[in-house]
Amino acid sequence: MAVAPRARPEDFFTDAEWAALTARSSWRGPWLVAHCWGVIGLAMAMGVLWPVTIPLAVLIIGTRQLGLFILMHDGAHAVLHRNRKVNDWLAYWLCSSTLRVYRPYHLQHHRFVQQAEDPDLVLSAPFPITRDSLWRKVVRDLSGQTFVKQRFGHWLAAFKARKPGDSMVALVAQELAKDGRFLIGNGLFFALFAAAGYGWVWLAMWLLPMMTWLPLISRIRNIAEHALVREGESDPMRQARTTHASWLERMLVAPYWVNYHCEHHMFTSLPCWSLPKAHRLLQRKGIAARMETQSGYVRLMTLATAA
């Protein structure tokens, strides 16, 4: 299998610059996790106090749900906290329980990025697509169809693969176990909110963002990161894309510096908070101009739908 060529930090940074960029922190990761949950809580409170703002709350909360996944992604790279056990605890219990499955999958993506063995290649290979195709995907995302397929699609697959004589009880128990934490966690928090007289808040400002806005911006993120990048690309500066994001895009589409994806692939040991600094250093050295970048998400989506 062809391992993707890697960038060498010493070719881009001094020893002092690299040491500063890769420095582990015991407080930045926990602070970002707390910030993410704090924004979610404040957005919920805003929606309760001023119901007219619920649509905005849905966008904000859906983006922070993506933010939790991004912080879990940092945990998968073991850069969320300087202590590995604390790193994994934060990522698994406070960000996403998919950590243990996601880590080996994602590290394979980095090892073979844009090569035939890249497990994420299927996400970028179809682009560019037509605008009609994109709008169909947007409708599926915002209507909850994508969420249902991704979250519960394994049920249909299991039923289709069931052989005559297989125990239905065992099959249901097996599939329930896959969704156990999701179902128990959401059921528990809905019960707590309902007991306080705010059950609708959990439905309207937790599950609704998860079912609508989160799938859409996750799709946009996937497109931004690798779509239109040449399969088999050997230049580490062009295997992933950095998209310059406005403050509004950072608030509603690209939280926690996820838009600096080229830098992340070039230097996987950088925590997310170091990516903007790495980008500025590369700009000052005249290197950023050689990297795969785009001026904004609107421009990128225009290029991605040019078929």
Secondary structure by P-SEA (a helix, b strand, c coil): ccccbbbbccccccaaaaaaaacccccaaaaaaaaaaaaaaaaaaaaaacccaaaaaaaaaaaaaaaaaaaaaaaaaccccccaaaaaaaaccccccaaaaaaaaaaaaaacccccccccccccccccccaaaaaaaaaaaaaaaaaaaaacaaaaaaaaaccccccaaaaaaaaaaaaaaaaaaaaaaaaaaaaaccaaaaaaccccccccaaaaaaaaaaaacccccccccccccccbbbbbcccccccccccccccaaaaaaacccccccaaaaaaaaaaaacccccccccccaaaaaaaaacc
